[in-house]
């Protein structure tokens, strides 16, 4: 028996301990999934929607308990944790609403003597590997659409947030979902890799690091199955000189520091027109100093710990390197007693005097730090924003919406914003370019990656 421990970033205690699935348990789950999917694919889309809607009802009814568990597992302040339950509901209900029309057969123009149409057939069994940073919302992006499309799902959640998989399973059970359509497994990395190689897995959805995406591709190689990869980000924002300065500061700083910066689409680089650079920095520093770093179970805490001490020390290293290379750190870590090396707690930081030679400006940080650079014009801002190996989201803050949209068209990212950031609209396709991944989830287009087209060409006798 091999056990998995979840160490809470709140106090370093063991919060959850679970037995890892052995070969026999995994084999049993696979057999159930294959058998269940054969029947599930014949269930109408309308009925699939009803099951999923009932699951959401059962899930959101436990908002308070789920929020508390979330804080203990990954450190989200309890004052903000309930928002993830709301995001889960919004995404699930949006995909439920879109399902019938998005999955309907495609009828073609009349051709005398023939009946022609295209159906969207489910792929089979989908393996979904979900991360800890937004453990419910990232999982629901893939789980609910896959089930709506007629697939069976096996969810492998992060070792940091195992209860999230269990709570989703409980909600599906409460909804009466047929046995085997949704299952979870707590697995080791090696067992996960072996499962990806299993011929009974027809689709893999992975959210996580670039290295994790490479693992999925390596193990799926030669199997010709669909894979969806949402990987890292180093997302930029550009603040033009014409902005409402207070609104821009509030929007972009929240996008950089929410969830302690542990968001794949969080803002990690800010480019500010030189005419307002100093004023922006002054207001941004004031905004940052209002954050309260503390125990996330305290309702007054607005900045929680990172997921583990190693993650906090990684960001500390980026900051120290930048300062040694000439950057200015505007926040004194000494003002935050909890922020000490070897701790998961890390003081927020804003850096100026940075450039793209510094790791903090080109390597994903995933922590409460942001670098700010002045730019002379729109062209220089776009060039710097596109100077990255990542391309998940990018944002432009401006009063001139026509210019903002024109700039957005030039940005190399899967989602582009004006006057907002760090948000996922479930009616829009969620996708990335470069090392931010491949594939698409959510929106009507999200169902395309979870189905295969089947053409019917019927000649009349």
VOTIDREN-705306 format. One record per residue (C-alpha): residue number from 1; residue in one letter; chain; z, x, y. Coordinates in Angstrom, 1 decimal. Example, Ala and Ser with C-alpha at 12.3 -4.5 7.8 and 13.67 -1.06 7.14 Angstrom:
2
FILO; num; residuo; cadena; Z; X; Y
FILO; 1; A; A; 7.8; 12.3; -4.5 $
FILO; 2; S; A; 7.1; 13.7; -1.1 $
This chain:
461
FILO; num; residuo; cadena; Z; X; Y
FILO; 1; X; A; 0.0; 0.0; 0.0 $
FILO; 2; X; A; -1.1; 1.4; 3.4 $
FILO; 3; X; A; 0.6; 0.0; 6.5 $
FILO; 4; X; A; -0.8; -0.2; 10.0 $
FILO; 5; X; A; 1.7; 0.0; 12.9 $
FILO; 6; X; A; 1.1; -1.3; 16.5 $
FILO; 7; X; A; 3.1; 0.7; 19.0 $
FILO; 8; X; A; 3.8; -1.3; 22.1 $
FILO; 9; X; A; 3.1; 0.5; 25.3 $
FILO; 10; X; A; 5.9; -1.5; 26.9 $
FILO; 11; X; A; 8.7; 0.6; 25.3 $
FILO; 12; X; A; 7.2; 2.7; 22.5 $
FILO; 13; X; A; 8.6; 0.4; 19.8 $
FILO; 14; X; A; 6.8; -0.8; 16.7 $
FILO; 15; X; A; 5.8; -4.3; 17.6 $
FILO; 16; X; A; 3.7; -5.3; 14.6 $
FILO; 17; X; A; 3.3; -3.8; 11.2 $
FILO; 18; X; A; 0.6; -5.0; 8.8 $
FILO; 19; X; A; -0.8; -4.0; 5.4 $
FILO; 20; X; A; -4.3; -2.7; 5.5 $
FILO; 21; X; A; -6.8; -4.5; 3.3 $
FILO; 22; X; A; -7.6; -2.7; 0.0 $
FILO; 23; X; A; -10.9; -2.8; -1.8 $
FILO; 24; X; A; -10.0; -5.9; -3.8 $
FILO; 25; X; A; -9.0; -7.8; -0.7 $
FILO; 26; X; A; -12.2; -6.9; 1.1 $
FILO; 27; X; A; -14.3; -7.8; -1.9 $
FILO; 28; X; A; -12.6; -11.2; -2.1 $
FILO; 29; X; A; -13.2; -11.9; 1.6 $
FILO; 30; X; A; -16.9; -10.9; 1.3 $
FILO; 31; X; A; -17.4; -13.2; -1.7 $
FILO; 32; X; A; -15.7; -16.1; 0.2 $
FILO; 33; X; A; -17.9; -15.5; 3.3 $
FILO; 34; X; A; -21.1; -15.4; 1.4 $
FILO; 35; X; A; -20.3; -18.6; -0.5 $
FILO; 36; X; A; -19.0; -20.4; 2.6 $
FILO; 37; X; A; -22.0; -19.5; 4.7 $
FILO; 38; X; A; -24.4; -21.1; 2.2 $
FILO; 39; X; A; -22.7; -24.4; 2.8 $
FILO; 40; X; A; -22.0; -23.8; 6.5 $
FILO; 41; X; A; -25.7; -23.3; 7.4 $
FILO; 42; X; A; -26.4; -26.8; 6.3 $
FILO; 43; X; A; -23.8; -28.3; 8.6 $
FILO; 44; X; A; -25.3; -29.8; 11.7 $
FILO; 45; X; A; -25.0; -28.0; 15.0 $
FILO; 46; X; A; -23.2; -31.0; 16.4 $
FILO; 47; X; A; -20.5; -30.8; 13.7 $
FILO; 48; X; A; -20.2; -27.0; 14.2 $
FILO; 49; X; A; -19.6; -27.7; 17.8 $
FILO; 50; X; A; -16.8; -30.2; 17.0 $
FILO; 51; X; A; -15.0; -27.7; 14.8 $
FILO; 52; X; A; -15.2; -25.0; 17.5 $
FILO; 53; X; A; -14.0; -27.4; 20.2 $
FILO; 54; X; A; -11.0; -28.4; 18.1 $
FILO; 55; X; A; -10.3; -24.7; 17.6 $
FILO; 56; X; A; -10.2; -24.1; 21.3 $
FILO; 57; X; A; -7.9; -27.1; 21.8 $
FILO; 58; X; A; -5.5; -25.6; 19.3 $
FILO; 59; X; A; -5.7; -22.2; 20.7 $
FILO; 60; X; A; -5.1; -23.0; 24.4 $
FILO; 61; X; A; -2.1; -25.2; 23.4 $
FILO; 62; X; A; -0.3; -22.0; 22.6 $
FILO; 63; X; A; -1.0; -20.3; 26.0 $
FILO; 64; X; A; 2.5; -19.1; 26.7 $
FILO; 65; X; A; 3.2; -17.6; 23.3 $
FILO; 66; X; A; -0.2; -15.9; 23.2 $
FILO; 67; X; A; 0.3; -14.5; 26.7 $
FILO; 68; X; A; 3.7; -12.9; 25.7 $
FILO; 69; X; A; 2.3; -11.4; 22.6 $
FILO; 70; X; A; -0.6; -10.0; 24.6 $
FILO; 71; X; A; 1.7; -8.2; 27.0 $
FILO; 72; X; A; 3.7; -6.6; 24.2 $
FILO; 73; X; A; 0.6; -5.5; 22.2 $
FILO; 74; X; A; -1.5; -3.9; 25.0 $
FILO; 75; X; A; 0.6; -4.0; 28.2 $
FILO; 76; X; A; -1.1; -6.7; 30.3 $
FILO; 77; X; A; 1.4; -8.0; 32.9 $
FILO; 78; X; A; 2.7; -11.4; 31.8 $
FILO; 79; X; A; 1.8; -12.7; 35.3 $
FILO; 80; X; A; -1.9; -12.1; 34.4 $
FILO; 81; X; A; -2.0; -12.5; 30.6 $
FILO; 82; X; A; -2.6; -16.2; 30.8 $
FILO; 83; X; A; -5.9; -15.6; 32.5 $
FILO; 84; X; A; -7.3; -14.3; 29.3 $
FILO; 85; X; A; -6.5; -17.5; 27.5 $
FILO; 86; X; A; -8.4; -19.3; 30.3 $
FILO; 87; X; A; -11.3; -16.9; 29.9 $
FILO; 88; X; A; -11.4; -17.4; 26.2 $
FILO; 89; X; A; -11.6; -21.2; 26.8 $
FILO; 90; X; A; -14.3; -20.9; 29.4 $
FILO; 91; X; A; -16.5; -18.7; 27.2 $
FILO; 92; X; A; -16.0; -20.7; 24.1 $
FILO; 93; X; A; -16.7; -24.1; 25.7 $
FILO; 94; X; A; -19.7; -22.8; 27.5 $
FILO; 95; X; A; -21.3; -21.6; 24.3 $
FILO; 96; X; A; -20.4; -24.9; 22.6 $
FILO; 97; X; A; -22.1; -26.8; 25.4 $
FILO; 98; X; A; -25.2; -24.6; 25.2 $
FILO; 99; X; A; -25.5; -24.6; 21.4 $
FILO; 100; X; A; -27.5; -27.7; 20.6 $
FILO; 101; X; A; -30.3; -27.0; 23.0 $
FILO; 102; X; A; -30.4; -23.3; 22.4 $
FILO; 103; X; A; -30.5; -23.6; 18.6 $
FILO; 104; X; A; -32.9; -26.5; 18.5 $
FILO; 105; X; A; -36.3; -26.0; 16.9 $
FILO; 106; X; A; -39.1; -24.9; 19.2 $
FILO; 107; X; A; -41.9; -27.4; 19.2 $
FILO; 108; X; A; -45.5; -26.3; 19.9 $
FILO; 109; X; A; -48.4; -28.0; 21.6 $
FILO; 110; X; A; -50.1; -30.6; 19.4 $
FILO; 111; X; A; -52.9; -29.2; 17.1 $
FILO; 112; X; A; -54.9; -31.8; 15.2 $
FILO; 113; X; A; -54.3; -31.6; 11.5 $
FILO; 114; X; A; -51.3; -29.4; 11.7 $
FILO; 115; X; A; -47.5; -29.6; 12.3 $
FILO; 116; X; A; -46.1; -26.4; 13.8 $
FILO; 117; X; A; -42.6; -25.4; 14.9 $
FILO; 118; X; A; -40.1; -22.6; 14.9 $
FILO; 119; X; A; -36.5; -22.9; 13.7 $
FILO; 120; X; A; -33.6; -20.5; 14.4 $
FILO; 121; X; A; -32.1; -19.5; 11.0 $
FILO; 122; X; A; -28.6; -18.0; 10.8 $
FILO; 123; X; A; -28.4; -14.4; 9.7 $
FILO; 124; X; A; -25.7; -14.8; 7.1 $
FILO; 125; X; A; -22.4; -12.9; 7.3 $
FILO; 126; X; A; -21.4; -11.4; 10.7 $
FILO; 127; X; A; -18.9; -8.5; 10.9 $
FILO; 128; X; A; -17.3; -8.5; 14.4 $
FILO; 129; X; A; -15.3; -5.4; 15.5 $
FILO; 130; X; A; -13.2; -6.2; 18.6 $
FILO; 131; X; A; -11.3; -4.0; 21.0 $
FILO; 132; X; A; -7.8; -4.2; 22.4 $
FILO; 133; X; A; -8.4; -4.2; 26.2 $
FILO; 134; X; A; -9.5; -7.9; 26.5 $
FILO; 135; X; A; -8.8; -8.8; 22.8 $
FILO; 136; X; A; -9.3; -12.5; 23.0 $
FILO; 137; X; A; -12.3; -12.6; 25.4 $
FILO; 138; X; A; -14.3; -9.9; 23.8 $
FILO; 139; X; A; -13.8; -11.4; 20.3 $
FILO; 140; X; A; -14.7; -14.9; 21.4 $
FILO; 141; X; A; -18.0; -13.6; 22.9 $
FILO; 142; X; A; -19.2; -12.9; 19.4 $
FILO; 143; X; A; -17.1; -15.1; 17.1 $
FILO; 144; X; A; -17.8; -18.6; 18.5 $
FILO; 145; X; A; -21.6; -18.1; 19.0 $
FILO; 146; X; A; -21.9; -16.7; 15.5 $
FILO; 147; X; A; -20.2; -19.6; 13.9 $
FILO; 148; X; A; -22.1; -22.1; 16.0 $
FILO; 149; X; A; -25.4; -20.5; 14.9 $
FILO; 150; X; A; -24.4; -21.1; 11.2 $
FILO; 151; X; A; -23.1; -17.7; 10.2 $
FILO; 152; X; A; -19.8; -16.8; 8.5 $
FILO; 153; X; A; -17.6; -14.3; 10.3 $
FILO; 154; X; A; -15.3; -11.5; 9.3 $
FILO; 155; X; A; -13.3; -10.2; 12.3 $
FILO; 156; X; A; -11.9; -6.7; 12.3 $
FILO; 157; X; A; -9.6; -6.5; 15.3 $
FILO; 158; X; A; -8.1; -3.4; 16.9 $
FILO; 159; X; A; -5.0; -1.9; 15.3 $
FILO; 160; X; A; -3.4; -2.3; 18.7 $
FILO; 161; X; A; -3.9; -6.1; 18.8 $
FILO; 162; X; A; -3.9; -7.4; 15.2 $
FILO; 163; X; A; -2.1; -10.6; 16.1 $
FILO; 164; X; A; -5.1; -11.7; 18.1 $
FILO; 165; X; A; -7.2; -12.0; 15.0 $
FILO; 166; X; A; -4.4; -13.9; 13.2 $
FILO; 167; X; A; -4.0; -16.3; 16.1 $
FILO; 168; X; A; -7.7; -17.1; 16.2 $
FILO; 169; X; A; -7.6; -17.7; 12.4 $
FILO; 170; X; A; -4.6; -20.1; 12.9 $
FILO; 171; X; A; -6.6; -22.0; 15.5 $
FILO; 172; X; A; -9.6; -22.4; 13.2 $
FILO; 173; X; A; -7.3; -23.5; 10.4 $
FILO; 174; X; A; -5.8; -26.1; 12.7 $
FILO; 175; X; A; -9.3; -27.3; 13.5 $
FILO; 176; X; A; -10.1; -27.8; 9.8 $
FILO; 177; X; A; -12.9; -25.2; 9.6 $
FILO; 178; X; A; -14.1; -24.9; 6.0 $
FILO; 179; X; A; -12.4; -22.0; 4.2 $
FILO; 180; X; A; -14.3; -18.7; 4.4 $
FILO; 181; X; A; -16.4; -19.5; 7.5 $
FILO; 182; X; A; -14.0; -17.4; 9.6 $
FILO; 183; X; A; -11.8; -14.6; 8.2 $
FILO; 184; X; A; -10.1; -11.5; 9.5 $
FILO; 185; X; A; -9.3; -8.2; 7.8 $
FILO; 186; X; A; -6.9; -5.5; 9.0 $
FILO; 187; X; A; -8.9; -2.4; 7.9 $
FILO; 188; X; A; -8.9; 1.4; 8.2 $
FILO; 189; X; A; -11.8; 3.1; 9.9 $
FILO; 190; X; A; -13.2; 4.2; 6.5 $
FILO; 191; X; A; -13.0; 0.7; 5.1 $
FILO; 192; X; A; -14.8; -0.6; 8.2 $
FILO; 193; X; A; -17.6; 1.9; 7.8 $
FILO; 194; X; A; -18.0; 1.0; 4.1 $
FILO; 195; X; A; -18.2; -2.7; 5.0 $
FILO; 196; X; A; -21.0; -2.1; 7.5 $
FILO; 197; X; A; -22.9; -0.4; 4.6 $
FILO; 198; X; A; -22.3; -3.4; 2.3 $
FILO; 199; X; A; -25.6; -5.3; 1.7 $
FILO; 200; X; A; -23.8; -8.6; 2.1 $
FILO; 201; X; A; -23.2; -7.9; 5.8 $
FILO; 202; X; A; -26.1; -9.2; 7.8 $
FILO; 203; X; A; -25.0; -8.6; 11.3 $
FILO; 204; X; A; -22.6; -6.3; 13.1 $
FILO; 205; X; A; -21.2; -6.9; 16.6 $
FILO; 206; X; A; -19.1; -4.0; 18.0 $
FILO; 207; X; A; -17.3; -3.7; 21.3 $
FILO; 208; X; A; -15.7; -0.3; 22.1 $
FILO; 209; X; A; -16.5; 3.3; 22.8 $
FILO; 210; X; A; -19.8; 5.1; 22.6 $
FILO; 211; X; A; -18.5; 7.1; 19.6 $
FILO; 212; X; A; -17.7; 3.8; 17.9 $
FILO; 213; X; A; -21.2; 2.5; 18.6 $
FILO; 214; X; A; -22.7; 5.7; 17.1 $
FILO; 215; X; A; -20.5; 5.0; 14.0 $
FILO; 216; X; A; -22.0; 1.5; 13.7 $
FILO; 217; X; A; -25.6; 2.8; 14.0 $
FILO; 218; X; A; -24.9; 5.6; 11.5 $
FILO; 219; X; A; -23.6; 3.3; 8.9 $
FILO; 220; X; A; -26.2; 0.5; 9.5 $
FILO; 221; X; A; -29.0; 3.0; 9.4 $
FILO; 222; X; A; -31.8; 2.0; 7.0 $
FILO; 223; X; A; -30.3; -1.5; 6.4 $
FILO; 224; X; A; -32.6; -3.1; 9.0 $
FILO; 225; X; A; -29.8; -5.5; 10.1 $
FILO; 226; X; A; -29.1; -6.7; 13.6 $
FILO; 227; X; A; -26.5; -4.8; 15.6 $
FILO; 228; X; A; -25.0; -5.7; 19.0 $
FILO; 229; X; A; -23.2; -2.9; 20.8 $
FILO; 230; X; A; -21.2; -3.2; 24.0 $
FILO; 231; X; A; -20.0; 0.2; 24.8 $
FILO; 232; X; A; -18.6; 2.2; 27.8 $
FILO; 233; X; A; -19.1; 1.9; 31.5 $
FILO; 234; X; A; -18.7; 3.8; 34.7 $
FILO; 235; X; A; -19.5; 0.9; 37.0 $
FILO; 236; X; A; -20.2; 1.5; 40.7 $
FILO; 237; X; A; -19.9; -0.5; 43.8 $
FILO; 238; X; A; -21.6; 0.0; 47.2 $
FILO; 239; X; A; -19.9; -1.2; 50.4 $
FILO; 240; X; A; -22.5; -1.6; 53.2 $
FILO; 241; X; A; -21.6; -1.3; 56.8 $
FILO; 242; X; A; -22.0; -5.0; 57.5 $
FILO; 243; X; A; -19.3; -6.3; 55.2 $
FILO; 244; X; A; -16.2; -8.4; 55.9 $
FILO; 245; X; A; -14.1; -5.3; 55.3 $
FILO; 246; X; A; -10.9; -7.1; 54.2 $
FILO; 247; X; A; -12.8; -9.2; 51.7 $
FILO; 248; X; A; -14.7; -6.2; 50.4 $
FILO; 249; X; A; -11.5; -4.2; 49.9 $
FILO; 250; X; A; -9.7; -7.0; 48.1 $
FILO; 251; X; A; -12.7; -7.7; 45.8 $
FILO; 252; X; A; -13.6; -4.2; 44.8 $
FILO; 253; X; A; -10.0; -2.9; 44.5 $
FILO; 254; X; A; -9.1; -5.8; 42.2 $
FILO; 255; X; A; -12.2; -5.0; 40.2 $
FILO; 256; X; A; -11.0; -1.4; 39.9 $
FILO; 257; X; A; -7.3; -1.9; 39.1 $
FILO; 258; X; A; -7.0; -5.2; 37.2 $
FILO; 259; X; A; -5.7; -4.6; 33.7 $
FILO; 260; X; A; -4.7; -1.1; 34.8 $
FILO; 261; X; A; -8.4; -0.2; 35.1 $
FILO; 262; X; A; -8.9; -0.8; 31.3 $
FILO; 263; X; A; -12.1; -2.8; 31.6 $
FILO; 264; X; A; -15.5; -1.8; 30.4 $
FILO; 265; X; A; -17.0; -3.5; 33.6 $
FILO; 266; X; A; -14.2; -2.4; 35.9 $
FILO; 267; X; A; -15.2; -0.5; 39.1 $
FILO; 268; X; A; -14.7; 3.2; 38.6 $
FILO; 269; X; A; -16.9; 4.6; 41.5 $
FILO; 270; X; A; -17.1; 3.3; 45.1 $
FILO; 271; X; A; -19.8; 4.3; 47.6 $
FILO; 272; X; A; -19.0; 3.3; 51.2 $
FILO; 273; X; A; -21.3; 3.6; 54.2 $
FILO; 274; X; A; -20.1; 6.4; 56.4 $
FILO; 275; X; A; -19.7; 4.2; 59.4 $
FILO; 276; X; A; -16.9; 2.3; 57.8 $
FILO; 277; X; A; -15.7; 4.9; 55.2 $
FILO; 278; X; A; -12.4; 5.8; 56.9 $
FILO; 279; X; A; -11.5; 2.2; 57.7 $
FILO; 280; X; A; -12.3; 1.2; 54.1 $
FILO; 281; X; A; -10.1; 4.0; 52.7 $
FILO; 282; X; A; -7.2; 3.1; 55.0 $
FILO; 283; X; A; -7.2; -0.5; 53.9 $
FILO; 284; X; A; -7.8; 0.4; 50.2 $
FILO; 285; X; A; -4.8; 2.7; 50.2 $
FILO; 286; X; A; -2.7; -0.1; 51.8 $
FILO; 287; X; A; -3.9; -2.5; 49.1 $
FILO; 288; X; A; -3.0; -0.1; 46.4 $
FILO; 289; X; A; 0.5; 0.5; 47.6 $
FILO; 290; X; A; 1.2; -3.2; 47.2 $
FILO; 291; X; A; 0.9; -2.9; 43.4 $
FILO; 292; X; A; 4.1; -2.8; 41.4 $
FILO; 293; X; A; 4.1; -0.6; 38.4 $
FILO; 294; X; A; 6.5; -1.8; 35.8 $
FILO; 295; X; A; 7.4; -3.5; 32.5 $
FILO; 296; X; A; 4.6; -6.0; 31.9 $
FILO; 297; X; A; 7.0; -8.6; 30.6 $
FILO; 298; X; A; 8.6; -8.7; 34.1 $
FILO; 299; X; A; 6.9; -11.5; 36.1 $
FILO; 300; X; A; 7.0; -9.4; 39.3 $
FILO; 301; X; A; 5.0; -6.6; 37.7 $
FILO; 302; X; A; 1.3; -6.4; 38.9 $
FILO; 303; X; A; 0.3; -3.1; 37.2 $
FILO; 304; X; A; 1.3; -2.5; 33.6 $
FILO; 305; X; A; 1.1; 0.6; 31.4 $
FILO; 306; X; A; -2.0; 1.9; 29.8 $
FILO; 307; X; A; -2.5; 1.1; 26.1 $
FILO; 308; X; A; -0.8; 4.4; 25.0 $
FILO; 309; X; A; 0.5; 7.6; 26.4 $
FILO; 310; X; A; -2.6; 9.6; 25.3 $
FILO; 311; X; A; -4.8; 7.3; 27.4 $
FILO; 312; X; A; -2.6; 7.8; 30.5 $
FILO; 313; X; A; -2.5; 11.6; 30.0 $
FILO; 314; X; A; -6.3; 11.6; 29.8 $
FILO; 315; X; A; -6.6; 10.0; 33.2 $
FILO; 316; X; A; -3.9; 12.3; 34.6 $
FILO; 317; X; A; -6.1; 15.2; 33.5 $
FILO; 318; X; A; -9.1; 13.8; 35.3 $
FILO; 319; X; A; -7.1; 13.3; 38.5 $
FILO; 320; X; A; -5.5; 16.8; 38.3 $
FILO; 321; X; A; -8.9; 18.4; 37.7 $
FILO; 322; X; A; -10.5; 16.6; 40.7 $
FILO; 323; X; A; -7.6; 17.6; 43.0 $
FILO; 324; X; A; -7.9; 21.2; 41.9 $
FILO; 325; X; A; -11.6; 21.1; 42.7 $
FILO; 326; X; A; -11.0; 19.8; 46.3 $
FILO; 327; X; A; -10.4; 16.1; 46.0 $
FILO; 328; X; A; -7.7; 14.4; 48.0 $
FILO; 329; X; A; -5.2; 12.1; 46.2 $
FILO; 330; X; A; -3.9; 9.4; 48.5 $
FILO; 331; X; A; -1.0; 8.1; 46.3 $
FILO; 332; X; A; 2.1; 10.2; 45.6 $
FILO; 333; X; A; 2.9; 9.7; 41.9 $
FILO; 334; X; A; 6.5; 10.5; 42.8 $
FILO; 335; X; A; 6.8; 7.1; 44.3 $
FILO; 336; X; A; 6.5; 5.6; 40.8 $
FILO; 337; X; A; 9.5; 6.7; 38.6 $
FILO; 338; X; A; 7.9; 5.4; 35.4 $
FILO; 339; X; A; 4.8; 7.5; 35.9 $
FILO; 340; X; A; 5.6; 10.7; 34.0 $
FILO; 341; X; A; 3.5; 12.9; 31.7 $
FILO; 342; X; A; 3.7; 11.7; 28.1 $
FILO; 343; X; A; 4.3; 8.1; 29.2 $
FILO; 344; X; A; 1.9; 5.2; 29.0 $
FILO; 345; X; A; 2.9; 4.3; 32.6 $
FILO; 346; X; A; 0.6; 5.8; 35.2 $
FILO; 347; X; A; 0.7; 5.5; 39.0 $
FILO; 348; X; A; -2.5; 4.1; 40.6 $
FILO; 349; X; A; -4.6; 6.6; 42.4 $
FILO; 350; X; A; -7.4; 6.7; 44.9 $
FILO; 351; X; A; -9.4; 9.9; 45.4 $
FILO; 352; X; A; -11.7; 11.0; 48.3 $
FILO; 353; X; A; -13.5; 14.3; 48.6 $
FILO; 354; X; A; -15.0; 13.7; 45.2 $
FILO; 355; X; A; -18.5; 14.3; 43.9 $
FILO; 356; X; A; -20.5; 13.9; 40.7 $
FILO; 357; X; A; -19.6; 17.3; 39.4 $
FILO; 358; X; A; -16.0; 16.0; 38.7 $
FILO; 359; X; A; -15.2; 14.2; 35.4 $
FILO; 360; X; A; -13.5; 11.4; 37.3 $
FILO; 361; X; A; -16.9; 10.5; 38.8 $
FILO; 362; X; A; -19.1; 10.7; 35.7 $
FILO; 363; X; A; -16.9; 10.3; 32.7 $
FILO; 364; X; A; -15.4; 7.0; 31.8 $
FILO; 365; X; A; -11.7; 6.9; 32.9 $
FILO; 366; X; A; -10.5; 3.5; 31.7 $
FILO; 367; X; A; -7.4; 3.8; 33.9 $
FILO; 368; X; A; -6.0; 3.0; 37.3 $
FILO; 369; X; A; -8.0; 5.5; 39.4 $
FILO; 370; X; A; -11.1; 5.2; 41.6 $
FILO; 371; X; A; -13.1; 7.8; 43.5 $
FILO; 372; X; A; -14.7; 7.0; 46.9 $
FILO; 373; X; A; -17.7; 8.7; 48.4 $
FILO; 374; X; A; -19.3; 8.2; 51.8 $
FILO; 375; X; A; -23.1; 7.5; 51.9 $
FILO; 376; X; A; -25.6; 7.6; 54.8 $
FILO; 377; X; A; -27.8; 4.7; 53.8 $
FILO; 378; X; A; -28.9; 2.3; 51.1 $
FILO; 379; X; A; -31.2; 4.7; 49.4 $
FILO; 380; X; A; -28.5; 7.4; 48.9 $
FILO; 381; X; A; -26.1; 4.7; 47.6 $
FILO; 382; X; A; -28.6; 3.5; 45.0 $
FILO; 383; X; A; -29.4; 7.0; 43.9 $
FILO; 384; X; A; -25.7; 7.8; 43.3 $
FILO; 385; X; A; -25.1; 4.5; 41.6 $
FILO; 386; X; A; -27.9; 5.1; 39.2 $
FILO; 387; X; A; -26.8; 8.7; 38.5 $
FILO; 388; X; A; -24.8; 7.8; 35.4 $
FILO; 389; X; A; -25.3; 7.8; 31.6 $
FILO; 390; X; A; -23.9; 4.3; 31.7 $
FILO; 391; X; A; -25.3; 1.0; 32.9 $
FILO; 392; X; A; -23.2; -2.1; 32.3 $
FILO; 393; X; A; -22.6; -3.6; 35.8 $
FILO; 394; X; A; -23.0; -2.6; 39.4 $
FILO; 395; X; A; -22.0; -4.4; 42.7 $
FILO; 396; X; A; -23.2; -4.5; 46.3 $
FILO; 397; X; A; -21.0; -5.8; 49.0 $
FILO; 398; X; A; -22.9; -7.0; 52.1 $
FILO; 399; X; A; -23.3; -10.0; 54.5 $
FILO; 400; X; A; -27.1; -9.7; 54.1 $
FILO; 401; X; A; -27.8; -11.5; 50.9 $
FILO; 402; X; A; -31.5; -10.7; 51.0 $
FILO; 403; X; A; -30.9; -7.0; 51.3 $
FILO; 404; X; A; -28.2; -7.2; 48.7 $
FILO; 405; X; A; -30.5; -8.9; 46.1 $
FILO; 406; X; A; -33.2; -6.3; 46.9 $
FILO; 407; X; A; -30.8; -3.5; 46.2 $
FILO; 408; X; A; -29.5; -5.1; 43.1 $
FILO; 409; X; A; -33.0; -5.1; 41.7 $
FILO; 410; X; A; -33.1; -1.4; 42.0 $
FILO; 411; X; A; -29.8; -0.8; 40.1 $
FILO; 412; X; A; -29.8; 0.3; 36.5 $
FILO; 413; X; A; -27.4; -2.1; 35.0 $
FILO; 414; X; A; -27.2; -5.1; 32.7 $
FILO; 415; X; A; -25.5; -7.3; 35.3 $
FILO; 416; X; A; -25.7; -6.8; 39.0 $
FILO; 417; X; A; -23.5; -8.5; 41.6 $
FILO; 418; X; A; -23.3; -9.1; 45.3 $
FILO; 419; X; A; -19.9; -9.6; 46.9 $
FILO; 420; X; A; -18.0; -9.7; 43.6 $
FILO; 421; X; A; -17.5; -7.5; 40.5 $
FILO; 422; X; A; -15.7; -7.2; 37.2 $
FILO; 423; X; A; -16.5; -10.7; 36.1 $
FILO; 424; X; A; -18.4; -12.2; 33.2 $
FILO; 425; X; A; -20.2; -15.5; 33.7 $
FILO; 426; X; A; -20.7; -16.9; 30.2 $
FILO; 427; X; A; -24.0; -18.7; 31.2 $
FILO; 428; X; A; -25.5; -15.3; 32.0 $
FILO; 429; X; A; -26.6; -12.7; 29.4 $
FILO; 430; X; A; -24.0; -10.0; 28.9 $
FILO; 431; X; A; -25.8; -6.8; 28.1 $
FILO; 432; X; A; -26.0; -3.1; 29.0 $
FILO; 433; X; A; -28.4; -0.3; 29.2 $
FILO; 434; X; A; -28.2; 3.5; 28.6 $
FILO; 435; X; A; -25.0; 4.3; 26.8 $
FILO; 436; X; A; -23.4; 1.0; 27.7 $
FILO; 437; X; A; -25.0; -0.4; 24.6 $
FILO; 438; X; A; -27.7; -2.6; 23.2 $
FILO; 439; X; A; -28.1; -6.3; 22.5 $
FILO; 440; X; A; -27.0; -9.4; 24.3 $
FILO; 441; X; A; -24.1; -11.8; 24.0 $
FILO; 442; X; A; -23.3; -15.1; 25.7 $
FILO; 443; X; A; -25.8; -17.4; 27.6 $
FILO; 444; X; A; -28.6; -19.2; 25.8 $
FILO; 445; X; A; -30.1; -15.8; 24.9 $
FILO; 446; X; A; -26.9; -14.8; 23.0 $
FILO; 447; X; A; -27.9; -17.0; 20.2 $
FILO; 448; X; A; -31.2; -15.1; 19.7 $
FILO; 449; X; A; -29.3; -12.1; 18.3 $
FILO; 450; X; A; -27.4; -14.2; 15.9 $
FILO; 451; X; A; -30.4; -16.0; 14.4 $
FILO; 452; X; A; -33.9; -15.1; 13.1 $
FILO; 453; X; A; -37.0; -17.1; 13.9 $
FILO; 454; X; A; -38.7; -19.0; 11.0 $
FILO; 455; X; A; -42.2; -20.4; 11.6 $
FILO; 456; X; A; -43.5; -23.6; 9.9 $
FILO; 457; X; A; -47.3; -23.9; 9.8 $
FILO; 458; X; A; -48.0; -27.1; 7.9 $
FILO; 459; X; A; -51.6; -28.2; 7.4 $
FILO; 460; X; A; -52.0; -32.0; 6.8 $
FILO; 461; X; A; -53.5; -32.9; 3.4 $
